[in-house]
Amino acid sequence: MTKVDLTMYPGRLEQTVQRVRQQNIIFPTFEQMRNPSQVPDKIKDELKGIGLWDLHPRNLFRITWHNEPVSSGGLFGGVNYLEFPESLTGTPARIVALVGKWFPTGSHKVGAAYACLAPRLVTGQFDPTQQKAVWPSTGNYCRGGAYDSALLACESIAILPEEMSQERFEWLKNIAGEVIRTPGSESNVKEIFDKTWELRNSGQDVMIFNQFDEFGNYQWHYDITGHAMEELVNKIAGPNNVYRGMVSATGSAGTIASGDYMKQLYPSSFIAAVEALQCPTLLNNGFGAHRVEGIGDKHVPWIYNVANTDFIVAEDDNAIVNLARLFNEPEGKAYLVDVGVPEDLVENLDLLGLLSILNLLSAIKMAKYLELTENDIVVTMLTDSMELYESRLAELHDEMGPYSERQAAIDDARWLKSVTTDNMEELTYLGKKCVHNLKYYTWVEQQGKTFEEIQEMWYDRDFWTELQEQIPEVDAKIMEFNDLVGLL
């Protein structure tokens, strides 16, 4: 099966080289995103005068977990993270999370978008002077793709459900060439896929960058997020601490690929896949709609290495929206400080967007299920911040009325301190295979994959390691392309 296609198209490559040169773009390698100390000094000097969220080509080198957490002029340091104490979580386990806000666009999804785009650009497969880039998504991925496309002066089409947060649409209005709103909410991924087929068959010259089946998404998180997790664990672990596992919403199955990297380092560690209880596709083949933006439901992503998943965890979206108020309303923050949560952490709880709160709750659930202690480390991700959901807070205020200290106490007790181990499954071999087999209905029946491909993905034990081993080859192509452009 073709994984990341690195076939060269020399006849189309020159046009891309010229466009990239005109746009003053230099592409970072995986090695540089993983370890920004490898970024050339010339580029670091330029970054000192560039805002983190500016639409600027040098910000491609800020596609890393190592950015200084400042809005402008920052360079690189250690990975950005938060640790959540027992006073907040109700469990002694050390729950830590990588922080996604400090990426260009405010979400780590810009990394997945770049990793899907770069191989097709540097091989000449995608011609930004002629083709439109299509980015199907439930929000942050298409924002990252539109950002990259704008840097290339390339026409782009962002596709996302019409019920996603208003902040996403406002941002895209100024960046994407075209924004298509598909029917439904977070859970309506099929409608997004249907629109991509409509565009393919429309006669337009388009290239679809579908995060749910693009292996560049897997590679970026395996390598970049995986190494960031390793660095974080090494930084915080004391002599008695043990890394026990990672927890991540499945989403497009990019982020959870970082667990594959960590499982290779720590073979006894676990990977927990997370979803909303209102749409428990993995847990019990369920369906529905929910309010946790950024997952994508009712199917199993093609690039998901299900065989490595140990647990499936589902959380009630009522918990997520109520905790969003607790973490962000002044009365909620004051209450948390009064009950002993460190004030500096409370002031940073706005770094948790809705999906981040889901990840945190699921990490707490896993810690309780496994009876973890203060010696055990669990890692999760804060994929984006509350900055992208302020309109949702306003909607909750209109729906539920003003927030109060009494309501804060109720939300803390009901949704945070009373997390239980219900709505989860520890997977057997057959349980994993059942989840994998669900791919058939989306990808073979609807999206053009083959029976042989889905079988290979499960039975070929080298499939995923061969995908991981492609990364240095991708880097070599990027470096060759940068040499052709000549800006370094």
Secondary structure as GFF3:
##gff-version 3
##sequence-region A 1 488
A	DSSP	alpha_helix	10	22	.	.	.	ID=ss1
A	DSSP	alpha_helix	30	34	.	.	.	ID=ss2
A	DSSP	three_ten_helix	36	38	.	.	.	ID=ss3
A	DSSP	alpha_helix	41	47	.	.	.	ID=ss4
A	DSSP	three_ten_helix	57	62	.	.	.	ID=ss5
A	DSSP	beta_strand	81	84	.	.	.	ID=ss6
A	DSSP	alpha_helix	86	89	.	.	.	ID=ss7
A	DSSP	beta_strand	94	99	.	.	.	ID=ss8
A	DSSP	three_ten_helix	104	106	.	.	.	ID=ss9
A	DSSP	alpha_helix	109	122	.	.	.	ID=ss10
A	DSSP	beta_strand	132	136	.	.	.	ID=ss11
A	DSSP	alpha_helix	140	151	.	.	.	ID=ss12
A	DSSP	beta_strand	156	161	.	.	.	ID=ss13
A	DSSP	alpha_helix	166	173	.	.	.	ID=ss14
A	DSSP	beta_strand	178	182	.	.	.	ID=ss15
A	DSSP	alpha_helix	189	200	.	.	.	ID=ss16
A	DSSP	beta_strand	206	208	.	.	.	ID=ss17
A	DSSP	alpha_helix	215	220	.	.	.	ID=ss18
A	DSSP	pi_helix	221	225	.	.	.	ID=ss19
A	DSSP	alpha_helix	226	236	.	.	.	ID=ss20
A	DSSP	beta_strand	242	249	.	.	.	ID=ss21
A	DSSP	three_ten_helix	255	257	.	.	.	ID=ss22
A	DSSP	alpha_helix	258	265	.	.	.	ID=ss23
A	DSSP	beta_strand	270	276	.	.	.	ID=ss24
A	DSSP	alpha_helix	281	284	.	.	.	ID=ss25
A	DSSP	three_ten_helix	306	308	.	.	.	ID=ss26
A	DSSP	beta_strand	311	315	.	.	.	ID=ss27
A	DSSP	alpha_helix	317	328	.	.	.	ID=ss28
A	DSSP	alpha_helix	330	338	.	.	.	ID=ss29
A	DSSP	alpha_helix	343	346	.	.	.	ID=ss30
A	DSSP	three_ten_helix	349	351	.	.	.	ID=ss31
A	DSSP	alpha_helix	354	369	.	.	.	ID=ss32
A	DSSP	beta_strand	376	382	.	.	.	ID=ss33
A	DSSP	three_ten_helix	386	388	.	.	.	ID=ss34
A	DSSP	alpha_helix	390	400	.	.	.	ID=ss35
A	DSSP	alpha_helix	405	411	.	.	.	ID=ss36
A	DSSP	pi_helix	412	416	.	.	.	ID=ss37
A	DSSP	beta_strand	424	426	.	.	.	ID=ss38
A	DSSP	alpha_helix	429	437	.	.	.	ID=ss39
A	DSSP	alpha_helix	439	439	.	.	.	ID=ss40
A	DSSP	pi_helix	440	444	.	.	.	ID=ss41
A	DSSP	alpha_helix	451	459	.	.	.	ID=ss42
A	DSSP	alpha_helix	463	469	.	.	.	ID=ss43
A	DSSP	alpha_helix	471	485	.	.	.	ID=ss44
###
